[in-house]
């Protein structure tokens, strides 16, 4: 069974324009996402974006060993379905391009649980916002792609699955205690988020992807749990 690491990103952000390409600790926001995701075992890795963003993102993808694939600009389900068929993957590990603190350990652990229990969709609960990933079976993704009709179900990859728990098996496991801090926010969506993440990287980054335990410890020491923290 082929697993694909798919990072979802585009540059048309209104609150923080082109945030994926903002500089961060010797790289970019999206560069750190890909380097973290490269620590999760998979047969193929791809950056899924839109036609307007692909040329700017392709060099970053190539530098990290990722393919850059342009798909539908708004229909994320179609974008992922097309990529899964093109790359012949049966399982997708999905992260988003605004999460430079995606945790490799959380990714490996949820993938291992998913492989052992065989649900349609898996993710951890309780980890800091911006550190986790989702694992989705391609078969379930294709069903959602065919049947989802609401706009929000097309724009968000797993909304249709979560709305139909009678049809899809969903594994929601609590993150390990040392990786748990649900009130912490380390995604990059606003200028304030970016400033906070820059401070965190300045304090902790030593050339290797950061794990969630160090992120949790930093947030607790700084009282940086919420959007205004840090």
C-alpha positions, 0 to 999 in steps of 0.5 A: 500500500502506497502512502503519500505525504500531501502538504496543502498550500497556496499563496492567496492568503488575505490576513498574511499574504504569501505566508508560506514563503515568509522567512523562518530560521534560515528557511521559509514557513513551508520549508519547515513544514516539508522538512518535518513531513519528510521524517514520516515514512511514505512512498511519495511526497507532494506539495498540493497547490493551485495554478497561481502559486505553483511556480513560486512554490516549486523551487521550495518543493524541489529543495525538500524532495517534494513534487509540486502539483497544481490542482483546483484553486478552491475545490480541495477535495478535487485537488487531493483526489486528483493527486492521489490518483495521479501518484497512485497512493492508497493512503494520505498523510495530510498537513497544511502549509501554515504549520511549520511546527508540524511534529514528526513524532505525532505524524509517525505515531498516528500513521502507525495507529492508523495502519494497525487499526485501519480506520478511514480517518485518524488524528490525535486530540489535544496536541497544540494547534499546528503540530498534528496531521490527519491520515486518510484512506484514499477510498474514503477521500474518493467517496467524499470527492464524489458525493460532497455538495456543500461548499465547505465540504469541498473547501475542507478535505475531511469535513464530509467524513466528520459529518458522516460518522455512520459511514466512515470510521474515525480514529480520534486518539488523545495525544501523549501527555507530554505532547498535549496542550490543546489551548496552544496555538503555533500555526501561522495565520496572522502577523501575530502568529508569525511573530510568535513562531519566529520567537519560538524558532529563535529560542529552540531551533537547532537545525532539526524539525522541532517536536511537540514536547519542546513546543509544549514546554516553550508555550508553558514557560512563556504563557503562550497558549492563546492567540495573544500569548508570547 
